[in-house]
Amino acid sequence: MITIVIDEYDAAIKHYVEDLGFTLIEDSTLTPDKRWVVMAPSDQGARILLANCLLYTSPSPRDAHES
């Protein structure tokens, strides 16, 4: 599975389905902010996981010094 970092689930799903013709394989809510979204270009193609970049940000070095 390939992971693609996105900034918003619904907009990304719309783009992949409507603009690129991908199939939505799974869209499951894991937490109120996190979903498991899997797309594929075809039934037999590679799977793509859409991961929300806002949930995977790490603190900047400046933030670490302010703690």
C-alpha positions as CSV (number, residue, x, y, z in Angstrom):
1,M,0.0,0.0,0.0
2,I,1.2,3.5,-0.8
3,T,0.5,6.4,1.5
4,I,-0.3,9.8,0.2
5,V,-0.4,12.7,2.6
6,I,-3.5,15.0,2.2
7,D,-4.8,18.0,4.0
8,E,-8.5,17.2,4.0
9,Y,-10.2,13.8,3.6
10,D,-13.4,14.7,1.7
11,A,-11.7,17.0,-0.8
12,A,-9.1,14.4,-1.5
13,I,-11.7,11.6,-1.9
14,K,-13.7,13.8,-4.3
15,H,-10.5,14.6,-6.4
16,Y,-9.4,10.9,-6.6
17,V,-12.9,9.6,-7.5
18,E,-14.2,12.4,-9.7
19,D,-11.1,13.8,-11.4
20,L,-8.9,10.7,-11.6
21,G,-11.5,7.9,-11.7
22,F,-10.3,6.0,-8.7
23,T,-12.5,3.6,-6.7
24,L,-13.1,4.3,-3.0
25,I,-12.3,0.9,-1.3
26,E,-12.7,1.9,2.3
27,D,-13.6,4.9,4.4
28,S,-13.7,4.1,8.1
29,T,-13.7,6.5,11.0
30,L,-11.0,5.6,13.6
31,T,-11.4,8.7,15.8
32,P,-13.4,11.9,15.4
33,D,-10.3,13.4,13.5
34,K,-8.8,10.3,11.9
35,R,-10.1,8.1,9.1
36,W,-8.8,5.0,7.3
37,V,-9.3,5.9,3.6
38,V,-8.2,3.5,0.9
39,M,-8.4,4.2,-2.8
40,A,-7.4,2.3,-5.9
41,P,-7.1,3.1,-9.6
42,S,-8.9,-0.1,-10.4
43,D,-10.2,-3.3,-8.8
44,Q,-6.8,-5.0,-9.4
45,G,-4.6,-1.9,-8.9
46,A,-2.3,-0.9,-6.0
47,R,-4.0,0.4,-2.9
48,I,-3.5,4.0,-1.8
49,L,-4.0,5.2,1.8
50,L,-4.9,8.8,2.2
51,A,-3.3,10.2,5.4
52,N,-4.3,13.6,6.9
53,C,-1.1,15.7,7.2
54,L,-2.6,17.8,10.0
55,L,-2.6,14.7,12.2
56,Y,1.0,13.9,11.5
57,T,2.8,17.2,12.1
58,S,5.8,17.2,14.5
59,P,6.7,20.1,16.7
60,S,9.2,22.6,15.3
61,P,12.6,23.0,17.1
62,R,11.3,26.4,18.3
63,D,8.4,24.7,20.0
64,A,10.7,22.3,21.8
65,H,12.7,25.1,23.3
66,E,9.6,26.9,24.6
67,S,8.5,23.9,26.7
